[in-house]
Amino acid sequence: MQASEREYAYFEKMLELVYENEGLKRQNEELKTENRTLNAKLEKAYDFMRQFTINGMNMLEQFLRSIGEWVQQNVAGLSR
């Protein structure tokens, strides 16, 4: 392969990588936007759950406690 052919191949590969990089940047921005939207919805759900109480504990605290208990039980089950 001559030097000019090799340079052309490198140039083509560089262009391919530049286009791929631009696509990944776009995808990353889309995911950041989606993440912000989902975090906002989650915060609204948490605010809603804080309004109601069960056994003297608001729904959010009850939910987080039950999730913690579930995780502990399942992690304990994995270590057996």
VOBA-382284 format. One record per residue (C-alpha): residue number from 1; residue in three letters; x, y, z. Coordinates in Angstrom, 1 decimal, m for minus. Layout:
<atoms>
+-----+-----+--------+--------+--------+
!   k !   r !      x !      y !      z !
+-----+-----+--------+--------+--------+
! NUM ! ALA !      X !      Y !      Z !
...
+-----+-----+--------+--------+--------+
</atoms>
This chain:
<atoms>
+-----+-----+--------+--------+--------+
!   k !   r !      x !      y !      z !
+-----+-----+--------+--------+--------+
!   1 ! MET !    0.0 !    0.0 !    0.0 !
!   2 ! GLN !    1.4 !    3.3 !   m1.0 !
!   3 ! ALA !    1.7 !    6.3 !    1.4 !
!   4 ! SER !   m1.2 !    8.2 !   m0.4 !
!   5 ! GLU !   m3.5 !    5.1 !   m0.2 !
!   6 ! ARG !   m2.6 !    4.7 !    3.5 !
!   7 ! GLU !   m3.3 !    8.4 !    4.1 !
!   8 ! TYR !   m6.6 !    8.2 !    2.3 !
!   9 ! ALA !   m7.6 !    5.1 !    4.4 !
!  10 ! TYR !   m6.7 !    7.0 !    7.6 !
!  11 ! PHE !   m8.7 !   10.0 !    6.4 !
!  12 ! GLU !  m11.7 !    7.8 !    5.7 !
!  13 ! LYS !  m11.4 !    6.1 !    9.1 !
!  14 ! MET !  m11.1 !    9.6 !   10.8 !
!  15 ! LEU !  m14.3 !   10.8 !    9.0 !
!  16 ! GLU !  m16.1 !    7.7 !   10.1 !
!  17 ! LEU !  m15.1 !    8.2 !   13.7 !
!  18 ! VAL !  m16.0 !   11.9 !   13.6 !
!  19 ! TYR !  m19.6 !   11.0 !   12.3 !
!  20 ! GLU !  m19.9 !    8.3 !   14.9 !
!  21 ! ASN !  m18.7 !   10.7 !   17.6 !
!  22 ! GLU !  m21.3 !   13.3 !   16.6 !
!  23 ! GLY !  m24.0 !   10.6 !   16.7 !
!  24 ! LEU !  m22.9 !    9.6 !   20.2 !
!  25 ! LYS !  m22.9 !   13.2 !   21.3 !
!  26 ! ARG !  m26.5 !   13.6 !   20.1 !
!  27 ! GLN !  m27.6 !   10.4 !   21.7 !
!  28 ! ASN !  m25.9 !   11.5 !   25.0 !
!  29 ! GLU !  m27.8 !   14.8 !   24.9 !
!  30 ! GLU !  m31.1 !   13.0 !   24.3 !
!  31 ! LEU !  m30.4 !   10.6 !   27.2 !
!  32 ! LYS !  m29.6 !   13.6 !   29.5 !
!  33 ! THR !  m32.9 !   15.2 !   28.6 !
!  34 ! GLU !  m34.8 !   12.0 !   29.2 !
!  35 ! ASN !  m33.0 !   11.6 !   32.5 !
!  36 ! ARG !  m33.9 !   15.1 !   33.6 !
!  37 ! THR !  m37.6 !   14.5 !   32.7 !
!  38 ! LEU !  m37.6 !   11.2 !   34.6 !
!  39 ! ASN !  m36.0 !   12.7 !   37.6 !
!  40 ! ALA !  m38.6 !   15.5 !   37.6 !
!  41 ! LYS !  m41.4 !   12.9 !   37.4 !
!  42 ! LEU !  m39.9 !   10.9 !   40.2 !
!  43 ! GLU !  m39.6 !   14.0 !   42.4 !
!  44 ! LYS !  m43.3 !   14.7 !   41.7 !
!  45 ! ALA !  m44.2 !   11.1 !   42.7 !
!  46 ! TYR !  m42.1 !   11.5 !   45.9 !
!  47 ! ASP !  m43.9 !   14.8 !   46.7 !
!  48 ! PHE !  m47.3 !   13.1 !   46.2 !
!  49 ! MET !  m46.3 !   10.2 !   48.4 !
!  50 ! ARG !  m45.2 !   12.5 !   51.2 !
!  51 ! GLN !  m48.7 !   13.8 !   51.4 !
!  52 ! PHE !  m50.2 !   10.6 !   52.8 !
!  53 ! THR !  m49.5 !    8.7 !   56.0 !
!  54 ! ILE !  m49.7 !    5.0 !   56.8 !
!  55 ! ASN !  m49.2 !    4.0 !   60.5 !
!  56 ! GLY !  m47.8 !    7.4 !   61.3 !
!  57 ! MET !  m45.3 !    7.3 !   58.4 !
!  58 ! ASN !  m45.7 !    9.0 !   55.1 !
!  59 ! MET !  m46.1 !    6.8 !   52.0 !
!  60 ! LEU !  m42.6 !    7.7 !   50.8 !
!  61 ! GLU !  m40.9 !    6.7 !   54.0 !
!  62 ! GLN !  m43.0 !    3.5 !   54.0 !
!  63 ! PHE !  m42.1 !    2.8 !   50.4 !
!  64 ! LEU !  m38.4 !    3.4 !   51.0 !
!  65 ! ARG !  m38.4 !    1.2 !   54.1 !
!  66 ! SER !  m40.1 !   m1.6 !   52.2 !
!  67 ! ILE !  m37.6 !   m1.4 !   49.4 !
!  68 ! GLY !  m34.8 !   m1.4 !   51.9 !
!  69 ! GLU !  m36.2 !   m4.5 !   53.5 !
!  70 ! TRP !  m36.7 !   m6.2 !   50.1 !
!  71 ! VAL !  m33.1 !   m5.5 !   49.1 !
!  72 ! GLN !  m31.8 !   m6.8 !   52.4 !
!  73 ! GLN !  m33.8 !  m10.0 !   52.1 !
!  74 ! ASN !  m32.7 !  m10.6 !   48.5 !
!  75 ! VAL !  m29.1 !   m9.8 !   49.1 !
!  76 ! ALA !  m29.1 !  m12.1 !   52.2 !
!  77 ! GLY !  m30.6 !  m14.8 !   49.9 !
!  78 ! LEU !  m27.8 !  m14.4 !   47.4 !
!  79 ! SER !  m25.0 !  m14.8 !   50.0 !
!  80 ! ARG !  m26.3 !  m18.3 !   51.1 !
+-----+-----+--------+--------+--------+
</atoms>
